[in-house]
Amino acid sequence: MKKILLPALAMMLVCCNNTSNSAEAAENNSLSTETVADNDATETPKKAKLPTSLDAFAKAAEKESMDFVKYLVVDIDKDGVAEVFAEDEDGAQMAFSYYDGKYHKLVETETMEDNLFYTEDGFVGVTFDFEEGFVIWSYKLENGRIGDCVKCEMELDEEGEITSTQYYIGVGDAYDQVDEAMYKEKAPQKDMKFVRGDEKSWIAR
């Protein structure tokens, strides 16, 4: 399985949702995404607080079989109620929202090669490697609840070059394949902010 670093992940999103065909523009966008992830993701959590006590969040994480060692607080959908990312000692991560008096799991990673992210326009998502390609799931978040989901799936050759791209839009587990234009209408318009590697913002349990 290939290991794709965060700047490469940013480049993949550029390939999925950037109207510019210029290689130079794509490179600049990738670099700016990495910078935003380092700077903005560090600032945002300072403005958000846990909706309830850390113990209440810990119980919710335990129900998902997660014993986290650190957490990150971000108000992704700007509704005044913070979402929470958590990471265990093996590097697995989960994201939770809070509504109706409870924490609800949003997305999770399975390996250290997978990455959670959020965007300034209210998306939370996850990236996955598979043997011959790469997938980006982006979920629109409103008041802590997941709405529309968009998926971009790319196949790569042995040199890591993109050979084909498919786009999907769906709700829950039901997806329809769509064209690139329709995907771009629903996809995030802001750069991904990866939470893995943003060590300055994480809080030790």
C-alpha positions as CSV (number, residue, x, y, z in Angstrom):
1,M,0.0,0.0,0.0
2,K,1.3,3.4,-0.9
3,K,2.0,6.0,1.7
4,I,1.0,9.5,0.5
5,L,2.1,12.5,2.5
6,L,-0.1,15.4,3.4
7,P,1.2,17.8,0.6
8,A,0.4,15.0,-1.9
9,L,-3.1,14.6,-0.5
10,A,-3.6,18.3,-1.0
11,M,-2.5,17.9,-4.6
12,M,-5.1,15.1,-5.0
13,L,-7.9,17.4,-3.9
14,V,-6.7,20.0,-6.3
15,C,-7.0,17.4,-9.0
16,C,-10.6,16.6,-7.9
17,N,-11.8,20.2,-7.4
18,N,-9.7,22.8,-9.2
19,T,-10.9,24.5,-12.3
20,S,-7.3,25.5,-13.2
21,N,-5.4,23.1,-15.5
22,S,-2.1,24.8,-14.9
23,A,0.5,22.6,-13.2
24,E,2.0,25.7,-11.6
25,A,-1.4,26.8,-10.2
26,A,-1.9,23.3,-8.8
27,E,1.5,23.3,-7.1
28,N,0.9,26.7,-5.6
29,N,-2.5,25.5,-4.3
30,S,-0.9,22.5,-2.8
31,L,1.6,24.5,-1.0
32,S,-1.0,27.0,0.3
33,T,-3.1,24.1,1.7
34,E,-0.2,22.8,3.7
35,T,0.5,26.3,5.1
36,V,-3.2,26.8,6.0
37,A,-3.3,23.5,7.7
38,D,-0.3,24.5,9.8
39,N,-1.5,28.0,10.7
40,D,-5.3,28.2,10.6
41,A,-5.8,24.8,12.3
42,T,-3.6,26.0,15.1
43,E,-5.7,29.1,15.6
44,T,-9.3,27.8,15.2
45,P,-9.3,25.4,18.2
46,K,-8.5,28.2,20.6
47,K,-11.9,29.8,19.8
48,A,-13.8,26.6,20.5
49,K,-14.5,24.6,23.7
50,L,-15.8,21.2,24.5
51,P,-19.6,21.3,24.6
52,T,-19.5,19.1,27.8
53,S,-16.9,17.7,30.1
54,L,-14.0,15.7,28.9
55,D,-15.4,12.7,30.8
56,A,-18.6,12.9,28.8
57,F,-16.6,12.9,25.6
58,A,-14.4,10.0,26.8
59,K,-17.5,7.8,27.4
60,A,-18.7,8.5,23.9
61,A,-15.3,7.5,22.5
62,E,-15.3,4.4,24.6
63,K,-18.6,3.3,23.1
64,E,-16.8,3.4,19.7
65,S,-14.0,1.2,21.1
66,M,-11.6,4.1,21.2
67,D,-9.2,4.8,24.0
68,F,-7.9,8.2,22.9
69,V,-4.7,9.8,24.2
70,K,-5.3,13.3,22.7
71,Y,-8.0,15.5,21.2
72,L,-8.5,18.5,19.0
73,V,-11.5,20.9,19.3
74,V,-12.8,22.7,16.2
75,D,-16.1,24.3,15.4
76,I,-16.2,23.0,11.8
77,D,-19.7,24.2,10.8
78,K,-19.5,27.5,12.7
79,D,-22.7,26.8,14.7
80,G,-21.1,27.7,18.1
81,V,-20.9,24.0,19.1
82,A,-17.5,22.4,18.8
83,E,-16.7,19.2,16.9
84,V,-13.9,17.0,18.4
85,F,-11.2,15.0,16.8
86,A,-9.6,12.2,18.9
87,E,-6.6,10.0,18.4
88,D,-5.5,6.8,20.1
89,E,-2.0,5.6,20.8
90,D,-1.8,3.7,17.5
91,G,-2.6,6.8,15.5
92,A,-6.2,5.9,14.6
93,Q,-8.5,8.9,14.6
94,M,-12.2,9.7,14.9
95,A,-14.2,12.9,14.6
96,F,-17.4,13.6,16.7
97,S,-20.1,16.2,16.7
98,Y,-22.4,17.1,19.6
99,Y,-26.2,17.6,19.4
100,D,-29.3,16.4,21.2
101,G,-27.3,16.1,24.3
102,K,-25.0,13.4,22.9
103,Y,-21.8,13.0,20.9
104,H,-22.1,11.3,17.5
105,K,-19.3,9.8,15.5
106,L,-18.8,11.5,12.1
107,V,-15.8,9.8,10.4
108,E,-12.8,7.7,11.3
109,T,-9.5,6.5,10.0
110,E,-8.3,2.9,9.9
111,T,-4.5,3.3,9.5
112,M,-1.8,5.9,9.9
113,E,-1.9,6.4,6.1
114,D,-5.5,7.6,6.3
115,N,-6.1,11.3,7.2
116,L,-9.0,13.3,8.6
117,F,-9.5,16.8,7.5
118,Y,-12.0,19.7,7.7
119,T,-12.6,22.8,5.6
120,E,-13.6,26.4,6.3
121,D,-16.8,26.0,4.4
122,G,-18.1,23.3,6.8
123,F,-16.9,20.0,5.5
124,V,-15.4,17.1,7.5
125,G,-13.8,14.3,5.6
126,V,-11.3,11.4,5.4
127,T,-8.8,10.3,2.8
128,F,-8.0,6.6,2.1
129,D,-5.3,4.8,0.1
130,F,-6.1,1.6,-1.6
131,E,-3.8,-0.7,-3.6
132,E,-4.2,1.1,-6.9
133,G,-5.5,4.5,-6.0
134,F,-6.9,7.0,-3.6
135,V,-10.3,8.2,-2.3
136,I,-11.5,11.4,-0.7
137,W,-14.8,11.5,1.1
138,S,-16.2,15.0,2.0
139,Y,-19.2,15.3,4.3
140,K,-21.1,18.6,4.6
141,L,-21.8,19.4,8.2
142,E,-24.6,21.6,9.5
143,N,-25.5,22.0,13.1
144,G,-23.4,18.9,13.9
145,R,-25.3,16.7,11.4
146,I,-24.0,15.2,8.2
147,G,-25.8,16.2,5.1
148,D,-24.6,15.6,1.5
149,C,-21.5,13.6,0.8
150,V,-19.2,13.8,-2.2
151,K,-16.6,11.3,-3.1
152,C,-13.6,11.6,-5.5
153,E,-11.9,8.3,-6.4
154,M,-8.7,8.2,-8.4
155,E,-6.8,5.4,-9.9
156,L,-3.0,5.7,-10.1
157,D,-0.4,3.9,-12.2
158,E,2.9,2.5,-10.9
159,E,4.5,5.9,-11.1
160,G,1.8,7.5,-9.0
161,E,0.3,9.4,-12.0
162,I,-3.5,9.7,-12.1
163,T,-5.0,7.5,-14.8
164,S,-8.7,8.0,-14.2
165,T,-11.1,9.9,-11.8
166,Q,-14.6,9.1,-10.8
167,Y,-17.0,11.4,-8.9
168,Y,-20.0,10.5,-6.7
169,I,-22.6,12.3,-4.7
170,G,-24.8,10.7,-2.1
171,V,-26.5,10.6,1.3
172,G,-25.7,7.9,3.8
173,D,-24.6,4.7,1.9
174,A,-26.3,5.5,-1.4
175,Y,-24.2,7.2,-4.0
176,D,-24.7,8.1,-7.7
177,Q,-21.9,8.6,-10.1
178,V,-21.9,12.1,-11.5
179,D,-19.8,14.2,-13.9
180,E,-17.0,16.5,-12.8
181,A,-19.1,19.7,-13.1
182,M,-21.8,18.4,-10.8
183,Y,-19.2,17.1,-8.3
184,K,-17.6,20.6,-8.2
185,E,-20.9,22.2,-7.3
186,K,-21.3,20.1,-4.2
187,A,-17.6,19.6,-3.2
188,P,-15.7,21.8,-0.7
189,Q,-14.7,25.1,-2.1
190,K,-12.0,25.7,0.6
191,D,-8.7,23.9,1.1
192,M,-8.5,20.8,3.3
193,K,-6.9,21.3,6.8
194,F,-5.4,18.0,7.8
195,V,-5.5,17.3,11.5
196,R,-2.8,14.7,11.5
197,G,0.5,16.5,12.0
198,D,-1.0,19.6,13.6
199,E,0.7,18.8,16.9
200,K,0.4,22.3,18.2
201,S,-3.3,22.2,18.4
202,W,-3.8,18.8,19.9
203,I,-4.5,18.5,23.7
204,A,-3.1,15.6,25.7
205,R,-5.7,13.7,27.7
